[in-house]
């Protein structure tokens, strides 16, 4: 598995040189380096062309961070994509440890290291005062934090590692942000909304000078750029982007009717384990559903042999405590892809939406192909009035309804 390391340059040759030397010294995994130069007027481009192993894309003018990174992405051939600022110095195991975290869970979408200079939770206290002490510090820090990670809502663009297939899915940087700022927040939000997770890799340390390129702008230009791009992000997303990144995901109570204790039931429970904030089981006369088995999933279990299904639903709904109610039969399931979609929906859903429709597949043929699709309300805000039709079992809500792309499948 190869990593494509994409670096943007705009003058600052000494910083770029130090960055490249550190990559060569401390990177043991297969990699390629793609440098996109945004109109440097010093000796950066002639210097880079001395190294045939480096792919150099030379722009006549500064096309901005997002556009430059996307040009590098187009030239990348790696399985992993790493965006790295040129004012960084990497340390031992920097990439090894980030790849470890990116690969340890299929739900992980993007990771970043800790550093000495950045906004947010990736910044840590450091004891070194110059680069001659960097390796000793990083070695000690790495040992103290070996294997540790922290889930995050935001990663800063000085160093971002993700998978090529994820960028193929959600797209690269949004080029509306011009020279830079907020394009990394925008990318993080899209990763979260796609249902992936972000992690800070605490045993990967990178020294960061910080704002080396932006500092070439005068103060008024930089301030105006921050304001302009903040407004662009708010216009795109309909709210201030930082508030969206840190807005808690909505919570969901899964209310499940159990008719038979069988493999389908186990598949159903496994498929919701990562997305359910609360599980309420309604036993409609199944054989073999024991307290020991139920306790593995929930402490809310009700037996309803003598009542109608719609009454059983209402009983479950009354016991729910989370933001939204989700009705599901025990012969239904969420595929891995739709688990991810639902995780993303929990982040992106406006908490004032009253109900959410999903595609429901009512049959499965002999090769497990879903048939008989219909769009139904499957998610309802707990505090809004709704009715359950006694015959069709469908939910009706008066209010704001969002049509999602989440699909519910019958278990095979």
C-alpha positions as CSV (number, residue, x, y, z in Angstrom):
1,X,0.0,0.0,0.0
2,X,1.5,3.3,-1.1
3,X,1.0,6.8,0.3
4,X,0.9,9.8,-2.0
5,X,2.3,12.8,0.0
6,X,1.0,16.0,-1.5
7,X,2.9,19.2,-0.6
8,X,2.1,22.7,-1.7
9,X,4.9,25.3,-2.0
10,X,5.0,29.0,-2.4
11,X,8.6,30.2,-1.9
12,X,10.1,29.3,1.5
13,X,12.6,26.9,-0.1
14,X,14.6,26.3,3.2
15,X,11.4,25.1,4.9
16,X,10.5,22.8,2.0
17,X,14.0,21.4,2.0
18,X,13.9,20.6,5.7
19,X,10.5,19.0,5.2
20,X,11.7,16.7,2.4
21,X,14.8,15.7,4.4
22,X,12.7,14.7,7.3
23,X,10.4,12.6,5.1
24,X,13.3,10.8,3.6
25,X,14.8,10.1,7.0
26,X,11.7,9.0,8.9
27,X,9.4,7.3,6.3
28,X,9.7,3.5,5.9
29,X,6.4,2.8,4.1
30,X,6.2,3.0,0.3
31,X,5.4,6.6,-0.8
32,X,5.6,9.1,-3.6
33,X,6.0,12.8,-3.2
34,X,3.9,15.2,-5.3
35,X,4.8,18.9,-5.0
36,X,2.5,21.5,-6.4
37,X,4.2,24.9,-6.6
38,X,1.9,27.8,-6.6
39,X,4.0,30.4,-8.4
40,X,7.2,30.6,-6.4
41,X,9.5,33.4,-7.3
42,X,12.6,32.0,-5.5
43,X,14.6,28.9,-6.5
44,X,12.0,26.4,-5.3
45,X,11.1,24.9,-8.7
46,X,14.6,24.6,-10.1
47,X,15.7,22.9,-6.9
48,X,12.8,20.4,-6.9
49,X,13.5,19.5,-10.5
50,X,16.9,18.2,-9.3
51,X,15.1,15.2,-7.8
52,X,13.5,13.0,-10.6
53,X,11.7,10.9,-8.0
54,X,9.6,13.9,-7.0
55,X,6.5,14.7,-9.1
56,X,6.5,18.5,-9.6
57,X,3.5,20.4,-10.8
58,X,4.4,24.1,-11.4
59,X,1.7,26.7,-11.6
60,X,2.5,30.2,-12.9
61,X,0.4,31.9,-10.3
62,X,-0.9,31.0,-6.8
63,X,-4.0,29.0,-7.4
64,X,-4.7,28.6,-3.7
65,X,-4.5,25.7,-1.2
66,X,-7.6,23.8,-2.3
67,X,-6.9,24.0,-6.0
68,X,-3.3,23.1,-5.5
69,X,-4.1,20.1,-3.4
70,X,-6.7,18.9,-5.9
71,X,-4.1,19.1,-8.7
72,X,-1.8,16.9,-6.6
73,X,-4.7,14.5,-5.9
74,X,-5.3,14.1,-9.7
75,X,-1.6,13.1,-10.1
76,X,-1.6,10.7,-7.1
77,X,-1.3,7.0,-7.5
78,X,-1.3,5.9,-3.9
79,X,-3.9,4.0,-1.8
80,X,-3.5,6.6,0.9
81,X,-3.5,10.4,0.4
82,X,-1.6,12.6,2.7
83,X,-1.8,16.4,2.5
84,X,1.2,18.0,4.2
85,X,2.3,21.6,4.7
86,X,5.8,22.4,3.6
87,X,6.6,24.2,6.9
88,X,6.6,20.9,8.8
89,X,9.3,18.5,10.0
90,X,8.2,14.9,10.5
91,X,9.6,12.5,13.1
92,X,10.1,8.8,13.5
93,X,7.0,6.6,12.9
94,X,4.9,9.6,11.9
95,X,3.3,7.9,9.0
96,X,3.4,4.3,10.4
97,X,1.3,5.3,13.3
98,X,-1.2,7.3,11.3
99,X,-1.7,4.4,8.9
100,X,-2.2,2.1,11.8
101,X,-5.1,4.2,13.1
102,X,-6.6,4.8,9.7
103,X,-6.7,1.0,9.1
104,X,-7.7,-0.3,12.5
105,X,-11.4,0.5,12.1
106,X,-13.4,0.7,8.8
107,X,-15.4,3.6,10.3
108,X,-12.3,5.8,10.4
109,X,-12.2,8.3,7.5
110,X,-9.3,10.7,8.3
111,X,-6.6,11.1,10.8
112,X,-4.0,13.7,11.8
113,X,-1.0,13.9,14.1
114,X,-0.3,16.1,17.2
115,X,2.0,19.1,16.9
116,X,3.5,22.1,18.6
117,X,1.6,24.8,16.6
118,X,-2.0,24.6,15.5
119,X,-5.5,25.5,16.6
120,X,-7.6,23.0,18.4
121,X,-6.9,19.7,20.2
122,X,-4.0,18.6,18.1
123,X,-1.7,21.1,19.8
124,X,0.3,19.7,22.7
125,X,2.9,21.3,25.1
126,X,6.5,20.8,24.0
127,X,9.8,21.0,25.8
128,X,12.2,21.5,22.9
129,X,13.4,25.0,22.0
130,X,15.0,24.3,18.7
131,X,15.1,21.5,16.1
132,X,18.2,19.9,17.5
133,X,16.1,18.7,20.4
134,X,13.1,17.6,18.3
135,X,14.0,13.9,17.9
136,X,14.7,13.4,21.6
137,X,11.3,15.1,22.4
138,X,9.4,13.1,19.8
139,X,10.9,9.8,21.0
140,X,9.9,10.4,24.6
141,X,6.4,11.6,23.6
142,X,5.9,8.6,21.3
143,X,6.8,6.2,24.1
144,X,4.5,7.9,26.6
145,X,1.5,7.9,24.2
146,X,2.1,4.7,22.3
147,X,-1.1,3.4,20.7
148,X,-3.3,6.3,22.0
149,X,-5.8,8.1,19.9
150,X,-8.6,10.7,20.4
151,X,-11.7,10.9,18.4
152,X,-12.2,14.4,17.0
153,X,-14.7,16.6,15.2
154,X,-12.0,18.7,13.5
155,X,-8.6,18.1,12.1
156,X,-6.4,20.9,10.8
157,X,-5.1,20.8,7.2
158,X,-1.3,21.0,8.0
159,X,-1.3,17.2,7.9
160,X,-4.3,15.1,6.9
161,X,-4.2,11.4,6.0
162,X,-7.1,9.6,4.4
163,X,-7.8,6.9,1.8
164,X,-8.0,7.6,-1.9
165,X,-11.4,5.8,-2.1
166,X,-12.9,8.1,0.5
167,X,-11.8,11.2,-1.5
168,X,-13.2,9.5,-4.6
169,X,-16.5,9.3,-2.7
170,X,-16.8,12.7,-1.1
171,X,-14.5,14.8,-3.4
172,X,-11.4,16.7,-2.6
173,X,-11.0,20.2,-1.2
174,X,-13.7,22.8,-2.2
175,X,-12.0,25.3,-4.4
176,X,-14.4,28.1,-3.6
177,X,-12.1,28.9,-0.6
178,X,-9.4,30.3,-2.8
179,X,-6.0,31.0,-1.2
180,X,-6.9,29.1,1.9
181,X,-8.7,28.8,5.3
182,X,-11.8,26.9,6.1
183,X,-11.3,24.3,3.3
184,X,-10.0,21.8,5.9
185,X,-13.0,22.4,8.1
186,X,-15.2,21.9,5.1
187,X,-13.5,18.6,4.3
188,X,-13.8,17.4,7.9
189,X,-17.5,18.2,7.9
190,X,-18.0,16.2,4.6
191,X,-16.1,13.2,6.1
192,X,-18.3,13.3,9.2
193,X,-21.5,13.7,7.1
194,X,-20.5,10.7,5.0
195,X,-20.5,8.7,8.3
196,X,-16.8,8.4,8.9
197,X,-14.9,9.2,12.0
198,X,-11.9,11.5,12.6
199,X,-9.0,10.7,14.9
200,X,-6.0,12.4,16.4
201,X,-3.1,10.0,16.5
202,X,-1.3,10.9,19.7
203,X,1.9,8.9,19.0
204,X,2.5,10.7,15.7
205,X,4.3,14.1,16.2
206,X,5.1,16.6,13.6
207,X,6.9,19.9,14.1
208,X,4.9,22.8,12.5
209,X,6.3,26.3,11.9
210,X,2.7,27.5,11.1
211,X,1.3,30.0,8.6
212,X,4.6,30.2,6.6
213,X,2.7,30.7,3.4
214,X,-0.1,32.8,4.8
215,X,2.4,35.1,6.6
216,X,3.6,36.2,3.1
217,X,0.2,38.1,2.9
218,X,0.0,41.4,4.7
219,X,-2.1,41.5,7.9
220,X,-5.2,43.1,6.4
221,X,-5.3,40.6,3.5
222,X,-5.1,37.7,5.8
223,X,-7.8,39.0,8.1
224,X,-10.1,39.7,5.2
225,X,-9.5,36.2,3.8
226,X,-10.5,34.7,7.1
227,X,-13.7,36.7,7.1
228,X,-14.5,36.0,3.5
229,X,-14.0,32.3,3.7
230,X,-15.9,32.0,7.0
231,X,-18.8,33.6,5.2
232,X,-18.4,31.3,2.2
233,X,-18.6,28.3,4.5
234,X,-21.7,29.6,6.3
235,X,-23.4,30.3,3.0
236,X,-22.6,26.8,1.8
237,X,-23.7,24.9,4.9
238,X,-26.4,27.3,6.1
239,X,-24.7,27.8,9.5
240,X,-21.4,28.7,11.0
241,X,-19.2,25.8,10.1
242,X,-17.4,25.4,13.4
243,X,-20.7,25.1,15.2
244,X,-21.7,22.4,12.8
245,X,-18.5,20.5,13.3
246,X,-19.0,20.5,17.1
247,X,-22.8,20.1,17.1
248,X,-23.7,16.8,18.9
249,X,-25.1,14.2,16.7
250,X,-28.8,13.4,17.2
251,X,-29.5,10.3,19.3
252,X,-31.8,7.5,18.3
253,X,-33.9,5.0,20.2
254,X,-34.2,1.8,18.2
255,X,-37.6,0.1,18.9
256,X,-37.5,-3.5,17.6
257,X,-40.3,-6.0,17.4
258,X,-39.0,-9.6,17.9
259,X,-41.1,-12.4,16.5
260,X,-38.5,-15.1,16.3
261,X,-35.2,-15.7,18.0
262,X,-33.1,-16.8,15.0
263,X,-30.1,-15.9,12.9
264,X,-32.1,-13.0,11.4
265,X,-32.5,-11.4,14.9
266,X,-28.8,-11.7,15.6
267,X,-28.0,-10.1,12.2
268,X,-30.4,-7.3,13.0
269,X,-28.9,-6.6,16.4
270,X,-25.3,-6.7,15.0
271,X,-26.2,-4.3,12.2
272,X,-27.5,-1.6,14.6
273,X,-24.9,-2.0,17.4
274,X,-22.8,1.0,16.3
275,X,-25.6,3.4,15.5
276,X,-28.2,2.8,18.2
277,X,-28.0,5.0,21.3
278,X,-30.8,3.0,23.0
279,X,-32.4,-0.3,22.1
280,X,-36.0,-1.3,23.2
281,X,-37.0,-4.8,22.4
282,X,-40.7,-5.8,22.2
283,X,-41.1,-9.6,22.4
284,X,-44.1,-10.6,20.3
285,X,-44.1,-14.2,21.4
286,X,-40.7,-15.4,20.3
287,X,-39.3,-18.6,21.7
288,X,-36.0,-18.6,23.4
289,X,-35.5,-14.9,24.1
290,X,-33.9,-15.0,27.5
291,X,-32.9,-12.3,29.9
292,X,-29.2,-13.2,29.5
293,X,-29.4,-12.7,25.8
294,X,-31.4,-9.4,26.1
295,X,-29.0,-8.0,28.6
296,X,-26.3,-8.1,26.0
297,X,-28.1,-5.4,24.1
298,X,-30.5,-3.5,26.4
299,X,-32.2,-3.3,29.7
300,X,-35.6,-2.4,28.1
301,X,-37.5,-5.6,27.2
302,X,-41.2,-6.0,27.0
303,X,-43.4,-9.1,26.3
304,X,-46.5,-8.2,24.3
305,X,-48.2,-11.5,23.4
306,X,-51.8,-10.3,23.8
307,X,-51.8,-6.9,22.0
308,X,-51.7,-5.7,18.4
309,X,-48.5,-4.7,16.7
310,X,-49.4,-1.1,16.5
311,X,-50.0,-1.1,20.3
312,X,-46.6,-2.8,20.8
313,X,-45.0,0.0,18.8
314,X,-46.6,2.6,20.9
315,X,-45.5,0.8,24.1
316,X,-41.9,0.9,22.8
317,X,-42.1,4.5,21.8
318,X,-43.4,5.5,25.3
319,X,-40.3,3.9,26.8
320,X,-37.8,5.7,24.5
321,X,-35.7,8.6,25.8
322,X,-33.5,9.7,22.9
323,X,-34.1,12.5,20.3
324,X,-35.5,10.2,17.6
325,X,-37.5,7.0,17.4
326,X,-36.6,4.3,14.9
327,X,-39.0,1.4,14.4
328,X,-37.5,-1.8,13.1
329,X,-38.5,-5.4,12.7
330,X,-36.1,-8.1,13.8
331,X,-36.0,-9.5,10.2
332,X,-34.6,-6.2,9.0
333,X,-31.0,-5.0,8.9
334,X,-28.7,-2.2,8.0
335,X,-25.8,-3.1,5.6
336,X,-22.4,-1.8,6.5
337,X,-22.8,1.0,3.9
338,X,-26.1,2.0,5.3
339,X,-24.8,1.9,8.9
340,X,-22.3,4.5,7.7
341,X,-25.0,6.6,6.0
342,X,-27.0,6.6,9.2
343,X,-24.0,7.6,11.3
344,X,-23.5,10.5,8.8
345,X,-27.2,11.4,9.1
346,X,-26.9,11.6,12.9
347,X,-24.3,14.3,12.3
348,X,-25.9,16.2,9.5
349,X,-29.6,16.1,10.5
350,X,-31.1,19.4,11.6
351,X,-32.5,18.5,15.1
352,X,-35.7,20.4,14.2
353,X,-36.6,18.0,11.5
354,X,-39.7,16.1,12.5
355,X,-39.3,12.9,10.5
356,X,-37.0,11.1,8.1
357,X,-38.0,8.7,5.3
358,X,-35.8,5.8,4.2
359,X,-36.0,3.3,1.4
360,X,-37.4,0.0,2.8
361,X,-36.9,-3.2,0.9
362,X,-39.7,-5.6,1.6
363,X,-38.4,-8.8,0.0
364,X,-35.2,-10.7,-0.7
365,X,-34.8,-13.1,-3.7
366,X,-32.7,-16.2,-3.8
367,X,-29.5,-14.3,-4.5
368,X,-30.1,-11.8,-1.7
369,X,-31.1,-9.1,-4.1
370,X,-33.5,-6.6,-2.5
371,X,-37.0,-6.2,-4.2
372,X,-40.2,-4.3,-3.6
373,X,-38.8,-1.0,-2.5
374,X,-40.9,1.7,-0.9
375,X,-40.1,5.0,0.9
376,X,-41.4,5.1,4.4
377,X,-41.0,7.3,7.5
378,X,-38.7,5.3,9.7
379,X,-37.3,8.0,12.0
380,X,-39.5,10.4,14.1
381,X,-38.6,13.1,16.5
382,X,-39.8,11.8,19.9
383,X,-41.4,15.1,20.9
384,X,-43.7,15.6,17.9
385,X,-47.2,14.1,17.6
386,X,-47.5,11.2,15.2
387,X,-49.8,8.3,14.5
388,X,-49.3,4.7,13.6
389,X,-51.8,3.2,11.1
390,X,-53.3,0.1,12.6
391,X,-53.5,-1.8,9.3
392,X,-50.4,-0.7,7.4
393,X,-48.3,0.0,10.5
394,X,-47.0,3.1,8.7
395,X,-46.2,6.3,10.6
396,X,-47.8,9.6,9.8
397,X,-46.3,12.9,10.9
398,X,-47.4,16.5,10.3
399,X,-44.3,18.6,10.1
400,X,-40.9,18.8,8.4
401,X,-39.9,15.6,6.7
402,X,-36.4,14.9,5.4
403,X,-35.9,12.3,2.6
404,X,-32.7,10.4,3.3
405,X,-30.7,8.0,1.2
406,X,-30.5,5.4,4.0
407,X,-31.8,2.0,3.0
408,X,-33.3,-0.7,5.2
409,X,-32.9,-4.3,3.9
410,X,-34.6,-7.5,4.8
411,X,-32.2,-10.0,6.3
412,X,-31.3,-12.8,3.9
